[in-house]
Amino acid sequence: MATLSPLAPKTFVSLEPLAGIRLASHACGLRYQGRTDLMVAELAPGTTVAGVFTRSLTASAPVLWCREALKGGAARLVLVNSGNANAFTGSAGVASVRRTVEAAAKIKGCKPDEIFIASTGTIGVPLEDQKITDALGEAMAGLSADKWRAAAEAILTTDTYPKMATRTATIGGVKVRINGFCKGSGMIAPDMATMLAFVFTDAALPAPVLQDLLAAGTAGSFNAITVDSDTSTSDTLLAFATGQAGNPVVSGAKDPALRDFRKKFNDLLLDLALQVVRDGEGASKFLRINVTGAASARAAKAIAMAIANSPLVKTAVAGEDANWGRIVMAVGKSGEKADRDLLAIRIGGVEVARDGQVVPGYDEEPVTAHMKGTDIVFDVDIGVGRGKATVWTCDLTHAYIDINGSYRT
């Protein structure tokens, strides 16, 4: 992995074993040398699955497979490789997925549509899937309940650290655990979920309930982050429920018994999503953008994303320049309802503009001091309605160019 991001967590959580889950990692040599590049997760019989995927019209072969497999609602095995995205590889990519799934199903003794597969890495390069299938037996022989960090590390690409989170909750008085890990650093502007993310719980949840929870939970987490405005061909977020906790049966996603679980589940999704932003390629600043007073929640989200994705805003943040005029620019270009003379802006809690102009007696010194920190906050009130939204992003530094200018070489 590259040099640790300056925004990385000070300590990394340790994920405890979760009933019904065993994991393994293996080095197949698909692209990287001297590190693992295959993750395997084995799921207990009866495990249910939910997923959300990229809306990219050039989605990868693994995404196409998972979309169809998801209809069965059951899962027994997850295979994830790094180093090759198996995207834009045509019929060869589809055949590669099929061969991998069939080989895994034979070893596991389950149906092919109970196997979920994901790939991340370079686009447009045929996947040498035989390297995966040849290694499956050895990899699965190493399955263990305590290999969470090893699994998280195997799926990384330009990430500088493994992204993991855990929560405990109760359903009907029964304690359940939620573990999750994900990867992502660049090509981050999710249009469903993000990059590759995997969440596991020992709760008993029917597939439709899990799907509703996951779809709702992405809105304020993985779908509220951006690093560089580019949506991946491979974005995949999968959730699995092994049912081993033995909690009471729930009637639906809005069942009152799920109140605590829903809160902890959403909190875990946000935790993982924000770790992705903090590991944005070349990032040195973490930026939270709160938009209020928009015509609707949808409009507020669009305005917040316009600010978050603006290269001018992001480079100003990188340069610690309190250039709030770039925020005004981004609001105006968003295409959403706005009125110059109603707009108000705060940076780090300090009011800098209102009623279409800089505030009287504006002192830039405390704002500049805030911009020198690592966690930056913009509050923007549009003044035309009650819609609100929060999104998170990072700055844009020259290191981003260095990383992506040499990604394949």
Secondary structure, 3 states (H helix, E strand, C coil): CCCCCCCCCCCCCCCCCCCCEEEEEECCCCCCCCCCCEEEEEECCCCEEEEEECCCCCCCHHHHHHHHHHHHCECCEEEEEEEECCCCCHHHHHHHHHHHHHHHHHHHCCCHHHEEEEEEEECCCCCCHHHHHHHHHHHHHCCECCCHHHHHHHCCCCCCCCEEEEEEEEECCEEEEEEEEEECCCCCCCCCCCCEEEEEECCCCCHHHHHHHHHHHHHCCHHHECCCCCCCCCCEEEEEECCCCCCCCCCCCCCHHHHHHHHHHHHHHHHHHHHHHHCCCCCCCEEEEEEEEECCHHHHHHHHHHHHCCHHHHHHHHCCCCCCHHHHHHHHHCCCCCCHHHCEEEECCEEEEECCEECCCCCCHHHHHHHCCCEEEEEEECCCCCEEEEEEEECCCHHHHHHHHCCCC
